[in-house]
Amino acid sequence: MKKKRPRGVTFLALGVLTLAALSWARAVMSLRLWEFLGNLSANVHPAYLLVTGSLFGAAALPLVWGLWLGRPWAPRGAKIFFVSLVLYYWLDRLVLGVSITARSNWPFALGLTTAMLVWIFWLFSRPAAQAFFRSGS
């Protein structure tokens, strides 16, 4: 018998789908604007944008599928994906984020990334989510 997908899992799957779309857009736009981006005085090469966009896009698509269908591996995959995303975000921000904005709003960004991780781990601890992923809907 199929279990109903919890609303939080639906929101998370849609969020991951959005991240996949943005990541693939980043990869495609880095290819389309390669010359322009290469001529900027930024400290980021277009290859960096292509590789990181492709990696996160490629990781997100199967995760969306697993979350949507309730595959048993999806909660662990989502936790790994989001912890990796947060670590990447902060490494990127601390190493490459040289703008005044990146330096001034770090408390907000830290609070938001912490809240996101807490919500994701809490979501998968809920009985409805555990039953949904256990059933393999």
Solvent accessible surface area in square Angstrom, and as a share of the most:
residue,aa,sasa,rsa
1,M,227,1.01
2,K,162,0.69
3,K,103,0.44
4,K,179,0.76
5,R,64,0.23
6,P,23,0.14
7,R,183,0.67
8,G,17,0.16
9,V,0,0.00
10,T,28,0.17
11,F,117,0.49
12,L,9,0.04
13,A,0,0.00
14,L,84,0.42
15,G,32,0.31
16,V,0,0.00
17,L,82,0.41
18,T,74,0.43
19,L,54,0.27
20,A,1,0.01
21,A,63,0.49
22,L,112,0.56
23,S,16,0.10
24,W,92,0.32
25,A,49,0.38
26,R,83,0.30
27,A,4,0.03
28,V,75,0.43
29,M,83,0.37
30,S,2,0.01
31,L,102,0.51
32,R,181,0.66
33,L,74,0.37
34,W,96,0.34
35,E,135,0.61
36,F,119,0.50
37,L,35,0.17
38,G,45,0.44
39,N,116,0.60
40,L,80,0.40
41,S,124,0.80
42,A,62,0.48
43,N,90,0.46
44,V,38,0.22
45,H,108,0.48
46,P,1,0.00
47,A,38,0.29
48,Y,65,0.25
49,L,40,0.20
50,L,45,0.23
51,V,81,0.47
52,T,15,0.09
53,G,1,0.01
54,S,32,0.21
55,L,115,0.57
56,F,33,0.14
57,G,0,0.00
58,A,55,0.43
59,A,50,0.39
60,A,0,0.00
61,L,84,0.42
62,P,69,0.43
63,L,7,0.04
64,V,21,0.12
65,W,127,0.45
66,G,0,0.00
67,L,0,0.00
68,W,96,0.34
69,L,57,0.28
70,G,0,0.00
71,R,65,0.24
72,P,90,0.56
73,W,110,0.39
74,A,0,0.00
75,P,22,0.14
76,R,177,0.65
77,G,23,0.22
78,A,0,0.00
79,K,61,0.26
80,I,95,0.48
81,F,16,0.06
82,F,6,0.03
83,V,55,0.32
84,S,50,0.32
85,L,33,0.17
86,V,17,0.10
87,L,119,0.59
88,Y,52,0.20
89,Y,78,0.30
90,W,39,0.14
91,L,116,0.58
92,D,40,0.21
93,R,30,0.11
94,L,137,0.68
95,V,95,0.55
96,L,43,0.21
97,G,24,0.23
98,V,93,0.53
99,S,58,0.37
100,I,137,0.70
101,T,86,0.50
102,A,19,0.15
103,R,145,0.53
104,S,78,0.50
105,N,57,0.29
106,W,129,0.45
107,P,76,0.48
108,F,138,0.58
109,A,9,0.07
110,L,85,0.42
111,G,40,0.38
112,L,103,0.51
113,T,20,0.11
114,T,70,0.41
115,A,56,0.43
116,M,59,0.26
117,L,37,0.18
118,V,96,0.55
119,W,91,0.32
120,I,1,0.00
121,F,87,0.36
122,W,127,0.45
123,L,8,0.04
124,F,11,0.05
125,S,61,0.39
126,R,100,0.37
127,P,92,0.58
128,A,63,0.49
129,A,1,0.01
130,Q,82,0.36
131,A,23,0.18
132,F,4,0.02
133,F,9,0.04
134,R,175,0.64
135,S,51,0.33
136,G,23,0.22
137,S,30,0.19
